[in-house]
Amino acid sequence: SYLKNAALMTGADKAPLVIVQGPAGTAKTFYSLAAGLEQVLEQSPPAYRKILICRPNAQFDQDIGFLPGDEQEKISPLLRPVMDNLENLFGGDAGEQERRSRISYLFDAGVLTAEAMNFMRGRSITDTWLIIDEAQNLTPRQVKGIITRVGKGTKVVLLGDPAQIDHPLLDTRSNGLTYTSARMRGSPLCAQLTMLPDECERSSLALDAAMRM
């Protein structure tokens, strides 16, 4: 837990890239959101302007550009796991209506934004806490394209599990998460963490399945 906090809470000037790998249920997204919200909402002055979350569309044969609706409507199905984590973060004694109100505020106020990978081309991302979730479903070229667009003051948190690949053209060795981990190993600007199956926090069933399967 100390190492996770240290890597995630270290400033973008010293560790602009953090790679977190681990099986399902090890709270990778949860920790990343919590650390981001802490540094955007609780620190004075804020360490980052906003949190930007990107998740790949693993259905490679269904390009997001052909889905109906505007950008937010297109990517909303991809963000359901993120919403689940936000509901857990704002749980506690809050009722369902209060949780929804808090989450809506984050999006309405621009504290938290979400974009599809398809719309990241040509961007220069500055002063942002950037979470790339399910990075094992990205190609090496896609990950390189994102990281090389990172501007001053931005911290990239790359999350994923090479054992859970949904992209039909990738495997445990050719995916963007594994590629980036290998290429950035030894970089003074990159911290890498590996979550173990016995760190599963989802449920006893999720832990047992992760250990057995």
Steps between C-alpha positions, in 0.01 A plus 500: 500500500786740582667436165173556313441828680859614450495433127160659446558800723847587366479812285496498121839671497665193655279208391280603206422137412371227732422153366278282719445138397294242683207259481135592527381634832831637625360855506725645229235741374374575851844603631570707189172690524540554874855635462395723212202646686716561807749704297242689295240574769679489835844648437546877501597599244381200298777289352300455177224687319284193447477124470471356151400136461542302181402140436549318170215364296597133507242414236749560223248415227255765627669836460359751745448749221208298369314488832199734533508817709762757597842417644380468860210276399736282300749447779255471791480117472881485520496699825266278702790348699624852576155602623489192723829605659380856550188370673721299735721801565201718587324221691534509875192641665380679185170394350466405135365841401785678675760275334354572158497873576867497600602306190294727273672802654843362409403473134294821486777707661763356267692343787469164329471447126499194276605453141522213255839409361377584152474868598848530652683564174669836474454585869758658728402411856632729775454518879275194496465180701462260207371148567526248218291205615504151345826585321552134409243558225712770336762443234859614564449772240190631680677516837799674346267748332339586833816524712683712242211753513552559869586859575642679802345419836312188388526164676403185310368200693497193273283218635430149383531123518677319212299189588171672408537596136182553298661644188496228229838602356701520824649245738683503834827603333390734221260727692580861582514452876764226486691690229510822702598320818795334326617814316469731802667265747793684655375845407538749788170656390294181528382311809367147452280303741371146479193405703483140618192275486482483881455880504157459343256727684185437295362197681601160637366340181700737278814422703444124481436515124808717440717249689352192332434621145 
